[in-house]
Amino acid sequence: MSLYREIARPVLFRRDAEDAHLSVLHMLALWQRLGVGARLAQALTHVTDPRLHVRALGLDFQLPVGLAAGLDKHAEAPHAWGWLGFGHAELGTITPRPQSGNPRPRLFRLPADEALINRMGFNSLGAAKVAENLFATRPFAIPIGANVGKNKDTPNEAAVDDYVAAIEQLRGLSDWFTLNVSSPNTPDLRKLQQPSAMRALVEQSVQAAGATPVLVKVAPDFVDDDLEQTIDAVLEGGAAGVIASNTTLTRDNLRDTARAQEAGGLSGAPLKDKATQTIRRVYARTQGRVPVIGVGGIATAEDAWEKLLAGADLLQVYSALIFQGPGVVKAIHLGLLDIMEREGVKSIGEVVGQGT
Ligand SMILES: Cc1cc2nc3c(=O)[nH]c(=O)nc-3n(C[C@H](O)[C@H](O)[C@H](O)COP(=O)(O)O)c2cc1C
């Protein structure tokens, strides 16, 4: 019996999705302050096996599966993610100035599709407050990424200044920065993926970040060879890695046709193949020169394996956590070890970033 599926989920799913999300996050933040049972939790959730170790971005990741951006936008519970068995956590998206995001409701569950639709629109306490949260609670047991974006009222022509301002306020507090240019919920944000804008944004962000690696998170909705052009610009600008992918604007083959009408980005199971395809295309272009973090619809070890074979070095999960609870992280890690044994793979380093 799964405690989450049988007990916690029915209680949480009776509530508005964002209310449920906020109460879980506040609980985790409280848990982090008290620290009670952290060791016990870690003993229960962590998989300790050197075969799962990944070296990327100049960092040691003890486990390949991390938390995707968007769940802990303000760094309220960075320690708790390690206690729950994640190998890393990406926090944010963080905007330079505080902003409230789109009006609620802005987060929707589609249980029949194991999917979410969100149009949060970068609700952020702002980089100064997030920096304060990180400063007060560091150091962290797992690598931490800071995902940054621009404020809604900043026009695209001035977007670089916003990314640089966020990075400058957070510098020294995270192990990498991610430039989010792929959320569908900030008007025109995805236009920053166009090669000339992309290259300038990456160059100036890399300069502002100093020694901290800068990654770019891309959308899964590219047409023609636009993705390849974007990746070229990302590499020319000096980025240290690519995250593929963000949520999709497409609504293919959903069962919950009523909820499917909600505006926003779709995540979870229906995004899986699109995200894998995006990873494959990114890898074909980068050829392993920089690491790729694979995200989108990962709910099982088989899903994770597929992403690694497509060219990912590390993985992230969001939606599956909502539908399956935190046990999903350990299940994926243990399942990966089983698959590696089945395939005769001695260490995950043999497959990551290879792209088959
Ligand atoms: C409610 C919600 C909020 C999100 N917010 C962000 C965000 O602020 N920044 C970001 O880069 N991605 C954000 N994402 C996208 C996730 O990081 C991830 O790329 C996407 O959900 C696909 O992974 P999944 O299928 O495992 O959920 C958000 C996703 C959800 C469901």
The ligand as an ORCA input file, in Angstrom:
! r2SCAN-3c Opt
* xyz 0 1
  C       2.996     24.132    -11.569
  C       4.252     24.165    -12.378
  C       5.081     25.266    -12.303
  C       6.249     25.324    -13.051
  N       7.055     26.398    -12.933
  C       8.228     26.430    -13.595
  C       9.117     27.517    -13.432
  O       8.857     28.433    -12.665
  N      10.274     27.510    -14.141
  C      10.609     26.488    -14.992
  O      11.688     26.528    -15.591
  N       9.788     25.426    -15.149
  C       8.623     25.380    -14.479
  N       7.788     24.298    -14.629
  C       8.158     23.236    -15.592
  C       8.862     22.066    -14.918
  O      10.085     22.465    -14.360
  C       9.112     20.939    -15.939
  O       9.957     21.431    -16.959
  C       7.823     20.420    -16.564
  O       6.785     20.365    -15.611
  C       8.001     19.037    -17.177
  O       8.325     18.080    -16.197
  P       7.229     17.051    -15.578
  O       6.518     16.438    -16.750
  O       8.026     16.077    -14.760
  O       6.315     17.879    -14.752
  C       6.601     24.227    -13.900
  C       5.766     23.118    -13.966
  C       4.605     23.064    -13.224
  C       3.724     21.846    -13.315
*
